[in-house]
Amino acid sequence: MATTLNSVTARAPKVLWLTGLSGAGKTTIANQVAQSLRDTGRACYILDGDNVRKGLCQDLGFSDSDRVENIRRVAEVARLMMDAGLIVIVALISPFRAERDAARNTIGNDRFIEVYIDTPLAVAEQRDVKGLYKKARNGEIENFTGIASPYEIPLTPTLIISTVNESPQQSAAKVLALLT
């Protein structure tokens, strides 16, 4: 069976970089996308902010410089995994535009897909099962994105998803459409 250029392009390894506030739905969408990819036999891996912070970046805090280093490390790992043939789904707050741009440069503009998970702060706080926003507002967590530290909205993401207006399955379908 001959392989067409479109099927080769659709199967090319990429990095899907999901960015947004804590509680926006990044991990939920990443898990939906990964399951759909695996169901069709495509190799993928999720680099989730919570999991990365427990291992690869456990020595980092949440200062601006530590956040920059966290994103740098994740971008390097994502590039290596992509080079090995995987579709890598990165689910990180990644609050600063400059660092997302640096990640894009590390990975390659043609293989980096930025997806902004657009969820209002009030909605993210309502969804906060870990109680992080409450702790941040009570001064128990310093430099929490959206409260004491800014989140810089992407200027030109490949895709904007509003999790207020659609289900995780609908959001995942939009992300998957970017790969075809």
C-alpha positions in Angstrom: 0.0 0.0 0.0 1.5 3.4 -1.0 1.8 6.0 1.6 0.5 9.4 0.6 2.1 12.7 1.7 -1.0 13.6 3.7 -0.8 10.3 5.7 3.0 10.8 6.3 2.3 14.4 7.5 -0.5 13.2 9.7 1.8 10.6 11.3 4.8 12.9 11.7 5.9 13.3 15.3 4.8 16.6 16.8 4.6 18.3 20.1 1.2 19.5 21.2 1.8 22.2 23.8 -1.3 22.7 26.0 -1.1 25.9 28.0 -3.5 27.6 30.3 -4.3 28.3 34.0 -4.3 25.6 36.6 -7.7 23.9 36.4 -8.3 24.9 32.8 -8.5 21.3 31.6 -5.1 20.7 30.2 -4.6 17.3 31.8 -8.1 16.1 31.0 -7.8 17.1 27.4 -4.3 15.6 27.2 -5.6 12.3 28.5 -8.5 12.3 26.0 -6.1 13.0 23.1 -3.6 10.4 24.2 -6.3 7.7 24.5 -7.6 8.5 21.0 -4.1 8.4 19.6 -3.4 5.0 21.3 -6.7 3.6 20.1 -5.5 4.2 16.5 -2.1 2.7 17.1 -0.2 6.0 17.3 2.7 6.3 19.8 2.4 9.2 22.2 3.4 10.4 25.6 2.0 13.0 28.0 4.4 15.3 29.8 2.1 16.7 32.5 3.2 19.5 34.8 2.3 17.8 38.0 4.2 14.6 37.0 7.2 16.4 35.7 7.5 18.4 38.9 7.6 15.1 40.9 10.7 13.8 39.0 12.6 15.7 36.3 12.0 19.1 37.9 11.6 18.2 41.6 14.5 20.5 42.5 12.6 23.5 41.1 10.3 25.9 42.9 7.9 28.4 41.4 10.0 31.5 41.1 10.1 33.1 37.6 13.6 31.6 37.0 12.6 28.2 38.2 9.5 28.3 35.9 11.8 29.2 33.0 14.1 26.3 33.8 11.1 23.9 34.2 9.8 24.8 30.7 13.3 24.6 29.2 13.8 21.0 30.6 10.3 19.9 29.4 11.0 21.3 25.9 14.3 19.4 25.7 12.7 16.1 26.8 9.7 16.7 24.4 12.1 17.2 21.5 14.0 14.1 22.3 10.8 12.0 22.6 9.5 13.6 19.4 12.8 12.7 17.7 12.2 9.1 18.8 9.0 9.2 16.8 6.4 10.0 19.5 3.6 12.5 19.5 4.3 14.4 22.7 1.5 16.1 24.6 2.8 18.7 27.0 0.3 19.9 29.5 1.9 22.7 31.4 0.7 26.1 32.7 3.8 27.6 31.0 2.7 31.1 31.9 5.3 33.2 30.0 5.2 33.8 26.3 9.0 34.1 26.0 9.4 30.6 27.4 6.7 29.1 25.2 8.5 30.7 22.3 11.8 29.3 23.5 10.1 25.8 23.6 8.9 26.4 20.1 12.5 27.2 19.0 13.9 24.1 20.8 11.3 21.8 19.2 11.0 23.4 15.8 8.3 25.7 14.6 7.0 23.2 12.1 6.5 20.5 14.8 5.3 22.6 17.7 1.5 23.1 18.0 0.5 25.6 20.7 -3.0 25.0 22.1 -4.4 27.6 24.5 -6.9 26.2 26.9 -8.9 29.4 27.6 -10.7 29.1 30.9 -11.7 32.2 32.9 -9.9 32.4 36.3 -13.3 32.2 38.1 -14.1 28.9 36.4 -10.6 27.5 37.1 -11.1 28.4 40.7 -14.5 26.6 40.8 -12.9 23.5 39.4 -10.0 23.5 41.8 -10.2 20.1 43.4 -6.7 20.5 45.0 -7.6 23.7 46.8 -4.6 25.5 45.3 -6.4 28.7 44.4 -7.8 29.0 47.9 -4.4 28.4 49.4 -2.9 31.0 47.1 -5.5 33.6 48.0 -4.9 32.8 51.7 -1.1 33.4 51.2 -0.2 29.8 51.7 1.2 29.4 48.2 3.5 32.1 46.8 3.8 33.0 43.1 0.7 31.1 42.1 -0.2 31.7 38.4 -3.3 33.8 38.0 -3.2 35.1 41.6 0.3 36.4 42.5 2.1 35.6 39.3 0.8 36.5 35.8 -0.3 34.3 33.0 0.5 35.7 29.6 -2.2 34.6 27.1 -0.7 33.3 23.8 -0.8 35.9 21.0 -1.1 33.5 18.1 -1.8 29.9 19.3 -2.6 27.3 16.7 -5.8 26.6 18.5 -7.9 28.2 21.2 -10.2 25.9 23.2 -12.9 27.2 25.5 -13.5 24.5 28.1 -16.5 26.5 29.4 -18.4 25.9 26.1 -17.5 22.3 25.2 -16.9 18.9 26.7 -13.4 17.4 27.1 -14.3 15.0 24.2 -15.1 17.9 21.9 -11.9 19.7 22.9 -9.8 16.6 22.3 -11.4 16.2 18.8 -10.3 19.7 17.9 -6.8 19.0 19.0 -6.7 15.7 17.1 -7.9 17.5 14.0 -4.6 19.4 14.1 -2.7 16.2 13.5 -4.5 15.3 10.2 
